Amino acid sequence: MTEIFKSKDLYWQLTFREIKARYKQSVLGYAWAILVPLLNLLVLSIVFSHFFKIPTGSIPYPIYLFVALVPWMFLTNSISAATGSVVSNAALITKVRLPREILPLSAISSKMIDLILTVGILILFLIIYHIKFQPTLIFVPFIFLIQLCLICGISFFLSATNVFFRDIENILGVFLNFWMYLTPVLYPPEIVPENYRLFFTLNPMTGIIGAYRQTVLFGNIPLGADFIYSTFFSILILILGFLYYRKRSLYFADVI
């Protein structure tokens, strides 16, 4: 960790380079960070509120969905960017001495701009729909920190493995889509049949998404068993992922 701190300047250079490269020669530029989630919200809201009629109680479905969609899109965008971060920086691996952990971490950090912009849109939607701002919003940074632990842990595993098996990057999109449908992003967890509910609670994002909704929409403190499980699971994945990445990184230059 000391090496990572000493290389903080390189870390920020990589982060800003990734941000600039993503929207380079794009007509709309950073507007895409807002347009993409809004288009997703529009399509999913029409499908699941009008055709499937997902029950969300007193909370309008677009708001119920968007509170979960914002952190979910950050997760998918971050993991996708981090998975290919080592391969895309092959020149640095072979020519520069650096703590290689900063490659997936800087890729994740580059997605913070998108997150900040979409959170701004979410706040605007909460005002438009007259959703009361709850005192429990103070817990949102803690929930985000737990989610970030999960994202970093998974990213360490996938980015290191992708160096040796490039199929990881190709199949990742399918996995993330499948994971979303197994997570109560589009629907409330209450509609999951009892026979499958235990299986769904083993998904760490179930507790995290539920915690966001409870704090933002319902004013509840996230102390449920599912979020406590998600907390311990995320921290464990972060530790194991970091150790795995550090061990595999010793061989990056030989195969990249």
N, C-alpha and C positions, 0 to 999 in steps of 0.2 A: 504493500500500500504506500510505503514511503517513496518508492520509485515512481508510482503513478502521480503522487503529489508533486514531485520534482519535475515531472514532465507536463505540468498543467498547461504551459504555453502551447506545446505541441497538441495537447488534447483539444484546446479551444480552436486552434488553427484547423484541425481536422473537422471539428464540428461545423465551423462556419464555411469551410470548403464544401461540405456536404449540402448545407443549406443553399449556397449559391448555385451549385451544380444542378440541384433538383429543378429549379425554375429558370435556368439559363435558356435564353432564346424562346421563352414562353410569353405569348402575348398577354395573358392574364396574370402571369406571375403568381404572387402569393394569394391571389383571389381563389386559386384552385383549392387551397387549404380550407376555404369556407364553402365553396360550391360543391365539392365532392360530398361532405357530410350532409349538406342540405338536400342534395339530390337523393342520397340514400334515405334520408329521413322522409322525404316526400313519397318515394316509391313504397317504402316499407309501411308507412302510415296508411296509405291508400289500401294496400293489400291486406294488412292485418287488422285494420279498424273497420273496414267496410265489407270485405269479403269473408274473412275468418272471424271477425267480431271478437277480438281478444278482450276479455273483461279486465278493466283496470280500476274499477270503483269510481270514486269521485275525481280521480286524476285523469285529465284528457290523455288519450293514447299517445299523441305526438310527444308530449312532455315526458310521459312514462318511458317511452322508447328512447328519447334523446338523452336522458340522464344516464342510461346504460350505454348508449351508442358512442358517446364521447370517449369514455375511458376504454371501451372495446376497440375503437378505431386506433387509439394511441397504442394499445397493446399490439395489434396486428401490424401497424406501420413500423413500430419499433423493432419487433422481432424480425420482420421481413428485411429491414435495412441492416440489422446487426448480423443476420445469418451470412450475408455475402460480404461483410466488411473486411474480413481477413483476406479473402481471395482478391477483392478489388484493390487492396493496398499491398499487393505482392511486392512491388518495388521497395516499399518501406521495410518490409520484413527481411529482404535479402541484402539491403544496403545500409540501413540505419539501425543503430542500437537503440531500442526503445522498449518500455514495458508494453507488451503486446495486448494487455488487457484494455488499453485505452481505445483500441480499434472498435470493438463492439460497443463500448461505453459512449464513445463520441457519436456513433451512428444513432444510438438511442437518444442522446441529447439533441441531435439535430431535429428530432421530431417534436421537441418541446414547443417550437414556434407554432406548428399546426395545432397542438393541444391548446395553447393559450388563445389562439384565434377562435377555435370551436367552443371553448369555455365562455368566451365573450358572447358568442351567438346563443349559447344555452342560457346565459343570464338574461339576455334580451327576450328570449322565449318565455322565461319564468315571469318576467314583468308583463309581457303581452297577455299571458294566460292568467294573470293575477294570482300566481302561486306565492304564498307567504314565505318569506325568507326565515328559515328556522334557526334558533340559537345553536342547534346541533351541527350547523355548517362548520363550526370550529374543528370538528373531527375529520373533515374531508382531507386535509393535508396528511393526517395519519393513515387514512385508508389508501391514499395515493402512494405513500411511502411503502406500504405493504405490497401494493400492486407493482411498484417499481422493483422491489426485491424479486418478485416472481418473474418479471420481464427480464431483468438482468441475469438471473439464474438460468432461465431457458435459453437466452441469447448466448451465454457462455457455452452451454452444451452444443447448441446447433451450429454456431459459428466455427467452433473447433472441429466438429465432426464434418462440416461441409468442406473443409480443406482436404480431407481424405476421401470423402464420398460426395461428389458434386450433385448427386441425385437429391440430396437434402433440400437444396435451394429450389429445385424444380417441383418437388412434391409439396413444398411448404404451403402454398396457397390452398391446396385441397384440404390439408390438415386443419388450417386455420378456419376455413369455412365450416368444416365438420364440427370443430370445437365450438363455433358460435352457436350452432343449432343445439348443442348439448349444454349450453349456458343460457340461463333465463334473461337474455337480452331482448328478444322479441316478444316474450310472454312472461307472465308472473309465475313463480315457482309453484304456486298453489294448484295450477292446472295439471301439473305432472302427476300421473297415476301413482298411487301409494307403492305399488310393486317396484317402481323405478326410482322413487325419491331418494333412497339411500345411495344409489349409483350416482345420481345427479349431485348430491352433496359432497361426494368425493372429488368433484371438480373444484379446484381452488377458486376459480373465477365466480362460481355461484355465490359464495359468501361475500366476495368483494363487490360484485354488482349489487347484491342485496343490501350491503352496507351503504353504498352510495345512495340508493333509493330511500332507505330508511332515514338517513340523515338529511338529505336534501328535500324530500317530498313529505315525509311523515313526522319529522322532528323526533325520531327515536335514536337513542345512543346505540351504536353497533356493538352490542355485547352478546350476540347470539352465538350458539355453539358452532354454526357454520362459518362465521367470520373468525372466531378464535382458531378453528382448524385451519382456515386459509392463512392466517398469520403465521402459525408454526410451520405449515407446509412451505410457504413462500420463503421464509428465512432458511429453512433446510435446503431448498432448491438452490438458493443463492450461494450458500456455503459449498455444497457439492459441485455446483456448476463452476464456481471459481477455481476449486481445486482441480477439477477435471480439465478446465481450460489451461491452467498453468502447467499441468503435466504434459498435455498434448502440444502446447506451444513450443516445447523444446525441439519438436520435429517439423515445425512449419517450414523452415527454410529448406529442408531436404526434399519436400514433395511439392511445394507451391510453384 
